[in-house]
């Protein structure tokens, strides 16, 4: 028996069925979860340094605010309409995302976490006639257990499931669930979906397809000249067409693909003139990337560091780049910071106001495949254990609970502007919601 009493079919010939569960206006929903007084209020979440809108509720969309709109351009509109504006609070969003994904994992034997707010579920073997009700149950329980509203789309391929999910979000009649498991419903859905709304079709591809008379997903599916599609959109575009035809070209990726590069860069809230402050920022970026490196059980042997002035400001311009080759593969934060310091000394120049800096780790390998060094000490089991312990403490108590002194006492001199940030409701003991 499946969860909630639904019985999967056991015949081996049953077609593969995919479900895409997508959180609605995820960042905004996370903010609204702890602010029930904003239930019917327009909400928007801003990007780093409170720049552009990256998440909007339907109420904000109705006001004409688009994703990517700079906040300063619509600031008066937001004030006039009492829009609740928040700075990005990624520690909150990541925590709630984990809760959503753990809940979804109870509904299917296989799940692919596609992004922070999306996951594909393998529902192969379930009776298609029961999947509308089962999808509604998924939606109900996720919302009950996490407080995050979701939409569910079901289809015979990942692309069709994505298309179904988009329709589920837009249709009030659907109630947040659309299943495209019969030809009649699928054809109608394809005809309603503009070609630019198809998963994987960007603006450039949309223009190319419209030039040859393809305006919606149905046109794309029924287009006969596959060689022309291959020429215009490469293999990826042809795969999308074949997925719309019901042919599986994209399977679930159960095991996350390890990153070959890991990067952290930030635009400073205020310009940086001092090398000590620049060192602190780079130390924090190294700390961030090294933690991600360890999370995927990897090490690296090259660190790339850059710092630049603002190209949008009438000031002397300077872009500096340095790379450091480690003597042996490592994921030791302290060791990597010491290497990075030598690069900072080379790229820093007096008299320039640095506005952005970043770090990129490359030459990444699995921990078990690292190159042994004859010139320096490799990461010992004790060092690895120390790093893992620090990671665990920071995960439980919040980022930066334990960090190198090189990161500085506070980040006021170089941190991003986040003037509308909500409390760390679930990742900081001092910021827990108060009950009166």
C-alpha positions in Angstrom: 0.0 0.0 0.0 1.2 3.5 -0.8 0.9 6.4 1.6 -2.7 7.5 2.4 -4.1 4.1 1.2 -3.3 4.4 -2.5 -2.3 1.1 -4.1 0.5 1.2 -6.7 0.1 -1.3 -9.6 2.7 -4.0 -9.7 2.9 -4.8 -13.4 6.3 -4.3 -14.8 4.9 -2.9 -18.1 3.3 0.2 -16.6 4.5 3.4 -18.2 6.8 5.8 -16.3 5.0 8.6 -14.6 6.6 11.8 -13.2 5.2 14.3 -10.8 6.7 17.8 -10.3 6.0 19.4 -7.0 6.8 23.1 -7.0 6.4 25.5 -4.0 4.3 28.6 -4.9 6.2 31.9 -4.7 8.6 30.0 -2.4 10.6 32.8 -0.7 7.5 34.8 -0.2 5.6 31.8 1.2 8.5 31.3 3.7 8.2 34.9 4.9 4.4 34.7 5.1 4.6 31.4 7.2 5.8 33.4 10.2 3.7 36.5 9.4 0.1 35.3 9.2 -0.9 39.0 9.3 0.4 39.2 5.7 -1.9 36.4 4.4 -3.6 38.6 1.8 -0.9 41.2 1.5 1.3 41.6 -1.6 4.8 40.3 -0.7 8.1 40.6 -2.6 11.6 39.3 -1.8 14.7 41.1 -3.1 18.0 39.8 -4.3 21.4 40.5 -2.7 21.9 44.1 -1.6 18.2 44.6 -1.9 18.6 45.0 -5.7 15.8 43.3 -7.7 12.7 41.3 -7.0 13.4 37.5 -7.1 10.1 36.3 -5.7 6.6 37.7 -5.9 3.2 36.7 -4.6 0.2 36.8 -7.0 -0.9 40.1 -5.3 2.3 41.8 -6.3 2.2 40.4 -9.8 -1.2 42.0 -10.2 0.4 45.4 -9.4 2.6 44.9 -12.5 5.9 44.2 -10.7 8.0 41.7 -12.6 10.8 39.4 -11.6 14.0 41.3 -12.0 12.5 44.7 -11.5 14.9 46.9 -9.5 13.4 47.8 -6.2 14.3 51.5 -6.4 12.2 51.9 -9.6 9.0 50.6 -8.0 9.6 51.7 -4.4 6.9 54.3 -4.5 4.4 51.9 -6.0 5.2 49.4 -3.2 4.7 52.0 -0.5 1.4 53.2 -2.0 0.0 49.7 -2.1 1.5 48.6 1.3 3.6 45.9 -0.2 5.6 43.9 2.3 9.2 43.9 1.0 11.8 41.5 2.4 15.6 41.1 2.0 16.6 37.5 1.0 16.9 35.3 4.1 18.5 32.2 2.6 19.1 30.3 5.9 15.3 30.4 6.5 14.5 29.3 2.9 17.0 26.4 2.9 15.7 25.1 6.2 12.1 25.1 5.0 13.1 23.6 1.7 14.7 20.7 3.6 11.4 20.1 5.4 9.4 20.2 2.2 11.7 17.7 0.5 11.7 15.3 3.5 7.9 15.3 3.4 7.8 14.7 -0.3 10.2 11.7 0.1 7.5 9.9 2.0 5.2 9.9 -1.1 7.4 8.1 -3.7 10.2 5.5 -3.8 12.4 7.8 -5.8 12.7 11.6 -5.7 15.0 14.1 -7.5 15.4 17.4 -5.6 15.6 19.7 -8.7 16.1 23.0 -6.9 15.4 24.7 -3.6 11.7 24.8 -4.3 11.1 21.9 -6.8 11.3 18.2 -6.8 10.4 15.4 -9.3 8.7 12.3 -7.9 8.6 8.9 -9.6 5.0 7.7 -9.5 5.5 4.8 -11.9 3.3 1.9 -11.0 0.4 3.9 -9.5 -3.0 3.6 -11.1 -3.3 6.8 -13.3 -7.0 7.0 -12.4 -6.0 7.5 -8.8 -3.2 10.1 -9.4 -5.3 13.2 -9.3 -6.6 12.3 -5.8 -3.1 11.2 -4.8 -1.6 14.5 -6.0 -4.2 16.4 -4.0 -3.2 14.4 -1.0 0.5 15.3 -1.6 -0.4 18.9 -1.8 -2.6 18.8 1.3 -0.1 17.0 3.5 2.9 19.2 2.4 0.9 22.3 3.2 -0.2 20.9 6.5 3.2 19.7 7.7 5.4 22.5 6.4 3.0 25.5 5.9 4.3 26.0 2.3 1.7 25.9 -0.5 2.6 23.8 -3.5 1.4 22.9 -7.0 1.6 19.4 -8.5 1.9 18.5 -12.2 1.9 14.9 -13.4 2.9 13.6 -16.9 4.6 10.8 -18.7 7.8 12.8 -19.1 9.5 15.4 -16.9 8.8 18.1 -19.5 5.1 17.2 -19.5 5.1 17.2 -15.7 6.6 20.7 -15.7 4.1 21.9 -18.2 1.3 20.4 -16.1 2.7 22.2 -13.0 2.7 25.6 -14.8 -1.0 25.1 -15.7 -1.8 24.0 -12.1 -0.4 27.3 -10.8 -2.4 29.4 -13.3 -5.8 27.6 -13.2 -8.1 28.3 -10.3 -10.3 25.5 -11.5 -7.5 23.0 -11.2 -7.0 23.7 -7.5 -3.2 23.4 -7.7 -3.2 19.9 -9.4 -3.0 19.0 -13.1 -2.5 15.5 -14.4 -1.7 15.0 -18.1 -2.2 11.3 -18.4 -4.7 11.0 -21.3 -4.4 12.3 -24.9 -7.4 14.7 -24.7 -6.1 16.6 -21.7 -2.5 16.6 -22.9 -3.4 18.0 -26.4 -5.5 20.8 -24.8 -2.7 21.6 -22.4 -0.1 21.8 -25.2 -2.3 24.1 -27.2 -2.8 26.4 -24.3 0.9 26.7 -23.5 2.9 29.4 -25.4 6.2 28.2 -26.8 8.1 30.6 -24.5 6.5 28.9 -21.5 7.9 25.4 -22.4 10.6 24.2 -20.0 14.0 24.7 -21.6 12.9 27.2 -24.3 14.5 30.6 -23.7 14.0 33.9 -25.4 16.5 33.2 -28.2 15.0 29.7 -28.9 11.5 31.2 -28.7 12.3 33.7 -31.5 13.8 31.0 -33.7 10.7 28.7 -33.3 8.2 31.5 -33.9 10.1 32.4 -37.1 9.2 28.9 -38.5 5.6 29.1 -37.4 5.8 27.4 -34.0 3.8 29.5 -31.4 2.7 26.9 -28.8 3.7 23.6 -27.4 1.3 21.7 -29.7 2.9 23.3 -32.8 6.3 22.3 -31.5 5.2 18.7 -30.8 3.6 18.3 -34.3 6.5 19.9 -36.2 7.7 17.2 -38.6 11.2 18.4 -39.5 13.3 17.1 -36.5 16.5 17.8 -38.4 15.7 21.5 -38.5 14.9 21.5 -34.8 18.3 19.9 -34.2 20.0 22.5 -36.3 18.2 25.4 -34.7 18.1 24.3 -31.0 20.8 21.6 -30.9 20.3 18.2 -29.2 18.8 19.8 -26.1 15.9 21.4 -28.1 15.2 18.2 -29.9 15.0 16.4 -26.5 12.4 18.9 -25.4 10.3 18.2 -28.5 10.6 14.4 -28.0 9.6 14.8 -24.3 6.4 16.7 -25.4 5.7 13.7 -27.7 5.7 11.5 -24.6 9.2 10.0 -25.2 11.4 10.0 -22.1 14.7 11.7 -22.7 15.3 13.1 -19.1 15.4 10.6 -16.3 15.4 11.3 -12.6 18.8 12.2 -11.2 18.6 10.6 -7.8 22.3 11.1 -6.9 23.2 14.8 -7.0 25.9 15.5 -9.5 29.0 16.8 -7.7 30.0 20.3 -8.6 33.2 20.8 -10.6 33.5 24.4 -9.5 32.2 26.1 -6.4 31.9 29.9 -6.2 30.9 32.6 -3.7 30.9 36.3 -4.6 29.2 39.3 -3.2 28.7 42.9 -3.9 29.6 44.9 -0.8 26.9 47.1 0.9 29.5 49.9 1.2 32.8 50.3 -0.8 35.9 48.7 0.7 39.2 50.7 0.8 41.2 48.6 3.4 43.1 45.4 2.7 42.2 44.1 6.2 38.5 44.4 5.4 39.0 42.8 2.0 40.9 39.9 3.7 38.0 39.4 6.0 35.5 39.2 3.1 37.7 36.7 1.2 38.1 34.6 4.4 34.3 34.4 4.7 33.9 33.4 1.1 36.5 30.7 1.5 34.7 29.5 4.6 31.4 29.3 2.6 32.9 27.5 -0.4 35.0 25.1 1.7 31.9 24.0 3.6 30.1 23.3 0.3 33.2 21.4 -0.8 33.1 19.2 2.3 29.4 18.7 1.9 29.9 16.8 -1.3 33.0 14.9 0.1 35.4 16.7 -2.2 38.8 18.5 -2.1 40.3 21.1 -4.4 43.8 22.1 -5.5 43.2 25.6 -7.0 41.6 28.8 -5.6 40.7 31.7 -7.9 40.1 35.1 -6.2 39.0 38.4 -7.8 38.1 41.9 -6.6 36.8 44.8 -8.6 35.5 48.4 -8.4 32.0 49.3 -9.5 31.8 49.6 -13.3 28.6 51.7 -12.8 30.3 54.5 -10.8 32.5 57.3 -11.9 35.6 56.3 -10.0 39.0 54.9 -10.9 38.5 51.4 -12.3 40.4 48.3 -11.2 39.8 44.6 -11.8 42.2 42.2 -10.1 42.5 38.4 -10.4 44.8 36.0 -8.7 44.9 32.2 -8.5 46.6 30.0 -6.0 47.7 26.4 -6.5 47.6 24.3 -3.3 50.5 21.9 -2.8 48.0 19.1 -2.3 44.2 18.6 -2.5 42.5 20.0 0.6 39.1 21.0 2.1 40.6 22.5 5.2 39.1 26.0 5.6 42.1 27.3 7.7 44.6 26.0 5.2 42.7 27.5 2.3 42.4 30.9 4.0 46.2 31.0 4.6 46.8 30.4 0.9 44.2 33.0 -0.1 45.9 35.7 2.0 48.9 35.7 -0.3 46.6 36.3 -3.3 44.8 39.2 -1.6 48.1 40.9 -0.9 48.9 40.8 -4.7 45.5 42.0 -6.0 44.9 44.8 -3.5 45.8 48.3 -4.5 45.6 51.4 -2.4 43.3 54.2 -3.5 40.6 52.1 -5.2 37.1 51.5 -3.7 36.4 47.8 -4.2 32.7 47.0 -4.6 32.7 43.3 -5.2 34.9 40.3 -4.5 34.7 36.6 -4.9 36.3 33.2 -4.6 36.1 30.1 -6.9 37.4 26.6 -6.1 38.4 24.5 -9.0 40.3 21.3 -9.8 37.8 19.5 -7.5 38.2 15.8 -6.9 36.6 13.2 -4.6 38.3 13.0 -1.1 39.4 9.5 -1.9 41.1 10.5 -5.1 43.2 13.5 -3.9 46.8 13.9 -5.0 49.3 13.3 -2.2 51.7 16.2 -1.6 55.5 15.8 -1.1 55.8 19.5 0.0 53.0 20.0 2.4 50.9 18.0 4.9 47.7 16.6 3.4 44.4 16.8 5.3 44.7 14.3 8.2 41.7 12.4 9.6 41.9 14.6 12.6 41.7 17.8 10.5 38.7 16.4 8.5 37.0 15.5 11.7 37.5 19.0 13.0 36.0 20.6 9.9 33.0 18.2 10.0 32.4 19.1 13.6 32.5 22.8 12.9 30.1 22.3 10.0 27.7 20.4 12.3 27.8 23.1 15.0 27.1 25.8 12.4 24.3 23.8 10.9 22.6 23.4 14.3 23.3 26.9 15.7 23.4 29.0 12.6 26.1 30.0 10.1 29.2 31.6 11.6 28.7 30.2 15.1 32.3 29.0 14.8 34.6 30.5 12.3 38.2 31.5 11.8 39.4 34.8 13.5 40.4 35.8 10.0 36.7 36.2 9.1 36.6 39.2 11.5 34.4 39.9 14.5 31.5 41.3 12.4 30.8 41.9 8.7 29.6 45.5 8.9 32.4 46.9 6.8 31.8 44.7 3.8 28.5 42.9 4.2 25.6 43.1 1.8 22.8 45.6 2.3 19.8 43.7 3.8 17.6 46.4 5.3 14.4 44.3 5.2 15.7 41.0 6.4 13.3 38.9 8.6 14.6 37.1 11.7 16.2 33.7 11.5 13.0 32.0 12.8 14.3 28.4 12.6 18.1 28.8 12.6 18.8 31.1 15.5 17.9 30.6 19.1 17.9 34.4 19.8 15.5 35.0 16.9 12.8 32.5 17.7 9.2 33.8 17.3 8.0 35.1 20.7 4.6 34.0 22.0 2.8 36.5 24.2 
